[in-house]
Each structure stands twice: as C-alpha cells, then as structure tokens.
Amino acid sequence: MNEYVISILCIVAINTILALGLNVISGFCGQISLGHAAFYGFGAYCAAKLALLGWPFTATLLAATLATGLAGVFVGIASLRVRFDFLAITTIGVGFVFVGFVRKQKWLGGELGLTGIPHSGLSATEEMMLIVTAALLLVAFCLYLKRSWMGFGFSAIARDEDAAQTIAINVPGFKLAAFGIGTAMAGFAGAFYAYFSKAVLPDTFSFVQSVAILTAVVIGGMGSVIGVTIAAVILTLLPEWFRFIADYRLLVFGALLILMMFFSPGGLAGLLEKVSGGRKLE
C-alpha cells in the first residue's frame, strides 16, 4: 500500500471520528455546536506539546483525549444557560477564541504552530490501521450509545427539553455528557492528527473546519451514525476524486447542503429511508 493511499485513509478516519463526535452533541442531543474544530485543535495541541516533552505515544493520546473531554464539559457548563441560536453563537465564539489564543502564544508556536513532533514509533501502515480501527470501533460505540438508556435520554432532550425534564431526565447532566463524549472524540482525532502530520497550525482548526464537520453531519442525517459515517467518507474523498474542485470545496459543500435540505431534509439517512420503503438507517 503506497503512502498516498495510507495518507487518504488516515484523513478519512480522522474526519469520520470528528463527524461522529459532533453527531453525538448535535445529532443525538440536539445541541448545535459550530466550534467543534476548536476541540479538534485542543487535542492536537495537547498531544503536540506532550510529545515534544517526551511523553510516549499511548500516554499522549489518552491524556489529550481526556483533557479535551474535560474542556468540552467546561464549555458545556458555560453553555447550559443558552439554547438554539444563542448556543450556536456561543460555540462559534469558542472556536474564534481558541484560534486567537494559540496564535498569540509563543509557547504554542504562535502563527507558525508547533513543528518537529516526534514520531509515534509505529510504521505508516500501523498508524493507518490504528486510526481506521479506532474509527470503526467508535462507529460501533455510537450505535450502542444511540440504543442505550443514555441515547434515549439524548433523544428526549433533542425533541423537547422541557418535556424531558417533566419525566425526570437530568437535562444538564445529559447535555454535559454529550459535550464530554463528543469533544473527547474530537480530541482523540486531533491527537492522532498531530502525530500524523508532524505539525499543528492554527488555521487548520478554524471556523471553516467546523463548518466542514457540521456539513458531514447534516448531509449524513442528524442523529444517524451510518449516514454521518458515509457522508464523512464521501466528503473527504470528493476533493480527491475531483481535483479541479479542491479549491472550491466550501462552495461545493454549501451547494450540497442546499440541495440536501431542499430534496431530503433528513440527509442521506432520510433519503435512504425513502428508497428502502421506510426502513430507518441507524
């Protein structure tokens, strides 16, 4: 397997994990987040700094994942008092604050970011197998989570928070759990990205990246694990299949969103449900 194929498979797996994490927050629990790239970057910068300090690969991945999950819970606490459009604006602010902060910090490399990140100790093929396996395991985890008691709690909150409270669902607790799980997944993806790319730059985690992640969730179908996974894979491979549209990625993504909302508001999951005669795509 050549280096190009290995690189593409790694990027596909990373983007899939990012989309699945946002799907837990926005698709399962109905909490609109437009700053998911900030947590992706938080995990990447955590891993990069720890790796440069000499931490081993496994410990770095675990620490960055847990730290990002805790950061997500902290942001979730700050967001408990807002809903809908106000929550979206709050999370946009988190994204801008993160990028602005890392750009001004010399110990984080400033505008130039962090480079020279040590090798993971694995071969390129082994790294690819690790992240692809992790993505598949997280797909299975999200399917389990959706069908679990916690998943039903998320669904109740997404449908109607006030009604969920009347049936004794701990709405703040479930919201924080969604933020913690979803952002921890983003942190893991970011930590692996730091080792994969050997460098982390502020612009990689900008608002544009958050929009790209949200696009995969919306096109796949909010709340659908399989739909979001398929969309993340397609949207990652699309610029590779059609190189001439690579510079117009955002334009293409925006057009796809408009078309999907017009013809199938439920995304790929809703479209496949219609085609299959009402059979829902998990």
N, C-alpha and C positions, 0 to 999 in steps of 0.2 A: 504493500500500500504506500503510494507516494506521499510526500509531505503536504501537497496541496489538498488531497482528499482528507488526510488526517486533520489539517487545519480547519477545513469546512465542517467536518463532523464535530469538532470541538466547539465551534461557534454556534452550530445548530443546537447542540446540547445546552450550552450556556443560555442562549436565548429562550429555549424551551423552559428551563428552570426559572428564568426571570418571569416569563409569562404565567407559569403555574403559580408562582408566589403572588403575583398581582391578582390572579384569579381567586385565590383564597380570600384576599381582602375585599376586592370589588365584586367578583362574581358570586362567591359563596355568601359573604356577609353584607354586601351592598354598600360598602364604604368607598366612595370614589377617591382614588389616590392618583394624583398627577405628578408625584415626585418620587416614583419608585426607583429611578436611576440614582437618586441620592444614596439609597441604601446599598445599591449595587456598588457605587463608588466607595461607600464607607467600608464595606467588606474588602474591597480591593486595596484601599489604602492601609487598612489594618494589617492585612496579610503582607503587603509590601514592607511596611515598617518592621514587623516582627521577623520576616525573613532576612531583612538586612541586619537585624540584631543577632542573627544566628539561630533563630528558632527552627526546629525541624519541620518538615512539610506537613505531617499529620497534625501536630500540635497547632500549627499556624492556621490550617483550615478550620479546625474545631474552635479555636479562640476567636477567629474572625467571624465565624457563623454565630456563635453565642453573643459576641459583642454587638453585632448588627441586630440580632433579635431583641436585645435589651434596649438598643437605641430605638427600635421600632415601637416597643412598648412605651417608652418615654414619649415619643411623638404621639402615640395613641392616647396617652393620658391627656396631653395638651389639646387633643382634638375631640375629646369626649363631649365638649360643650357645643360643638358645631355640627351641622348636618348638611348634606346635599351640596349646593353650590359653595357654601362657606367652607366646607371640608375640602372641596377641590382646590379652592384658593389657598387654604392653609397648607396643603401638601405641595402646591406649586411653590409657595414661599420656602418650604423646607428644602426643595431642590435648588433654588437660587442661593439660599444661604450657604448650603454645603459647597457648591462650586465657588462662590465668592470667598468663602473661608479658606479652602485649600489653595486658592490662587495667591493668597496673601501670606501664607505660612512658609517661611524658608525651610523649616524642618520637614515640611512635606514636599519640598522641591519647587514651591511656587508655581509659576506659569509653565515651567518645564517638567513638572511632575517628578516622580521617582523612577529612576532607571537602575539598571545593573542588578535586578532582583535575582538572587541565587537560583540555580537550577533545582528542580524538585527532587532530583535523584532518580526519576523514572525516565524511561525512554519515551519518545514521542508517541509511539503506539500504545504504551502502557498508560500514558496520560489520557489519550483519547478513550481508551477502554474504561478508565476510571470515571471520566465525566459522562460518558454515554450511559454507563451502568447506573451512575447516580441519577441521571435524568429519568431513566426507566423506573428506578425504584421510587422516585418522587411522583411519577405518574401514578404508580400503584398506591402510594401513600395518599395522594389526593383523592383517588377513587374511594379508598377506605374511609377517609375523613368525611367525604360528602355523604356517605351512607351511615355514618356513626351518629351517636346522640349529639355530639358537638356540631356535626354538619346540619342536623335538623334544627339546632338552635340558631346557627348562622342563617339558615333559610328563613326562619321565622322573623329574625331581625331584618333581613333584606326586604321581606314583604311588608312588614309593618312593625316598627319598633314599639309603638305604644301598645299594640295588641300583644306583642311578645312579653312585655312587662306584666300584663294582666294575667298571664299564665305562668308567672313566677320564673321567667327566664332572666338570668342575671345579664342584662344587656351590656353594661360597661365591661364586665368580665369577659364576655364572649367577643366583644369588639377588640379588647386588648389581646386576647388570644389570637384573633385573626391577624392583627398587626404583627404580633410577635412571630407567628409561624411564617407569614408571607415575607416579612423583611429578613428573617433568618435564612430563608431560601435564596433571597437576593444576595445576602452577604456571602453565602457559600459560593454562588456563581461568581461574585466579584473576587473572592479569594483565589478561586481557580484561575480566573482571567489574569490576575496579577502574575501567577507563575507561568501561565501560557504565553502571555505577551512579553514578559520580562520588563514591562514598564507600565506605569499608570499615569495618565494625563487628565487634567481637569475636564477638558472638552469632551472626553469620552462619556462622561456622566451628566451631560447637560439635559435641559428640558426636552430637547429633540429626542434623546434616547428614551425618556419617559413616555413620550408620545408614541414612539415605535413599539414599546412594550404594551401600552394600552391598545394600540391598533390590533396587535395579535389577539388580545383578549376579546375585543369587540367583534372582530371578524370571525374568530373561532366560535363565539357564542358565550356570553357572560354566564359563568357557572358551569359550563361544560368542560370537563377535563380533557376528553378526547378531542373535542372541537378545537380547544385552545392549543393543544399539542400539535395538531395538524396545521393550524394557522401559523404557529411559530416556525415550524419547519419550512412551510411554503414561503413565508415572507422573508426568511433568511436566505433561502436558495434562489428566490426570484431574481435578485440583482446579479447572482452568479450565472443563472441561465440566460439572462438577457443583459449583457454587459452594457449595452447602449443606454439602459435606463438607470444605471447605477448612480449617476449624478442627479437624477430626478426622483430619487427614492421617496422623498416626502410627498412629492406631487402624486406619485403613483399610489402611495399608501392612502393619501387623502381621497383620491378618486375611488379607490376600493372601498373605503369606509362609506362614502356617499352612496355608492351603488349597492352595497350590502344593506345599508339602512333603508334604502328605497325598495329593494326587491325582497330582502329577507332580514327583518329587524332582529331575528333570533340568531343571526350569524350562520356559520356553516352548520352548527348543530340544528338550528331551526330549518335550514334548507334540506338537510339530510332527513330530518324527521318528516317533512312533507313528502319527499321522494319515497321514503320507506313505508308510507301509509300510517304515520302516527307513532312509529317506534322511536322512542327518545334515545338520543346519543348521550351517554353518561359524561 
